[in-house]
Amino acid sequence: MSGDLATLIESTLSERELTWDSAGPGRYSVTLPGTHKLKTVCNLTIGDHALAIEAFVMRQPDEHREQLWAWLLQRNARLYGVAFAIDKAGDVYLTGRVPLHAVTEEELDRLLGSVLTYADESFDTMLEIGFGAAIRREWEWRVKRGEPLDNLRAFEHLVNRPS
């Protein structure tokens, strides 16, 4: 089964023109292009009974950890195929396991779409909760030096500016 599944994974990734490489037998690293989170690297590992999915989303937050964890747990109730998780350091991941017999081209596409959607759509809110003070400092520093603010525009509402 794992040989057939490896072929299915490789053909699905190639057909969708995703950037990927093999990290060994039954192990794949796929780069998913996003809008808010510019890229999400998703690891797929064929195990004895399940396909494991894991994607790094964000490093541990500088502030408001409990608020972020609560927000992630509330989001988990609405997710398909994967869920937010944290590691010992507090870094945020999306993880999931799917029985090998359930992995089809359509299901793999749905799972990769879920990872991309959840990482990308959640990213700005996660940054606001976990790094709001750093974003405000960066904004002020850039304004003071006349640096471009293009990649911070999504967070303009966090900055207290005089009317």
Sequence and secondary structure as in RCSB ss.txt:
>XXXX:A:sequence
MSGDLATLIESTLSERELTWDSAGPGRYSVTLPGTHKLKTVCNLTIGDHALAIEAFVMRQPDEHREQLWAWLLQR
NARLYGVAFAIDKAGDVYLTGRVPLHAVTEEELDRLLGSVLTYADESFDTMLEIGFGAAIRREWEWRVKRGEPLD
NLRAFEHLVNRPS
>XXXX:A:secstr
 HHHHHHHHHHHHHHTT EEEESSTTEEEEEEE SSSSEEEEEEEE SSEEEEEEEEE   SS HHHHHHHHHHH
HTT SS EEEE TT  EEEEEEEEGGG  HHHHHHHHHHHHHHHHHHHHHHHHHHHHHHHHHHHHHHHHHT   G
GGGGGGGGS    
